[in-house]
Amino acid sequence: MPSDPDLRSSAAPGPPEPPIDGEPLPSVSVVIPTRDRPELLRRAIEAVLGQTYGGKIECLVVFDQSEPTLPNLPIPASRRLDALRNVRTPGLAGARNTGALAATGELLASCDDDDEWLPHKLHRQVERLSRDPQAIVVSSGIYLHTRGRTVRRVPSVEWIRLRDLLLSRSMELHSSNLLVRRRDFIDRIGLIDERLPNSQNEDYDWLLRAARLGPIAVVREALVRIDWQPRSWFSERWQTLIAAHTHLLEQHPEFHEEPRGLARIYGQIAFYHAAAGDRRAAREWAIRTLRTSWRERRAYLALAVSLRLVSADRIMAYANRLGRGI
């Protein structure tokens, strides 16, 4: 583990932070979806229960297609740990929604079972929400651990709006570092879209819907450790990505008002077709991309893969080393 003091283990976070502006602290529900990863799950739970936040924290572990079995952990005062079964669509989206609908906290957060919160994560975010109540969501920066490297990624701005998200996915905004008022999640933004193939892009889709209602505030600190392990790439997975990005365009017509953002999605679809071996579709989507914005580099990558000048695996490996995707 890196020696940076910001990367200290969350198991022993120190004393609780003082109240924010002298006001009672809102209760927070944290949803951890999981499936058959007990050791990683234990670490994620410990980091949530060990927060320095002085308010109540309810930790809801939602077991997706697996038996609910919680690790034997001491439960600190003002903390609660419960296990649930995913009673909705199998997969990540259904598990998150199951937890959100069962939550009782005023605020709602999520943490993937292979990620880990730093000790002051909740305190910093609740502090920002208290200071800027017009924010619809609060995010932060992340430490991205991939291929033996650690990349610190923190947004360069205090606010992220809908247009920003149309132009860029903003990878720093991750499902494990978002905080929202539960009533906004349920009544205004809406649940995670369970129709998305394999829950692909579920956090991006939700962020786009949230940003229609208000700005996303950024705590400009890296407050979550993200374990990003590159997955194996095979034809079925490329097809899932194609379907998920096509669905994204159908659900968010705003992309057609931002040519650069639209070209980015087109270019991703072109690349995925090329990686799946559908050279004709890759070229058609690449041409569509370039007609929308000739500067979109993904179109050129898709053409290079379709012409067999370079492999998709090699491009993905290079992007992953930099802590990025396509």
Secondary structure, DSSP 8 states (H G I E B T S, - for coil): ----GGG--TTS--S----STTS----EEEEEEESS-HHHHHHHHHHHHT----S-EEEEEEESSS----------TTEEEEEEE--SSSSHHHHHHHHHHH--SSEEEE--TT-EE-TTHHHHHHHHHHH-TT-SEEEEEEEEEETTEEEEE--SSSEE-HHHHHH---TTS-GGG-EEEHHIIIIII----TTSGGGTTHHHHHHHHHHHHS-EEEEEEEEEEEE-------HHHHHHHHHHHHHHHHH-GGGGG-HHHHHHHHHHHHHHHHHTT-HHHHHHHHHHHHHH-TT-HHHHHHHHHHTTSS-HHHHHHHHHHTT---
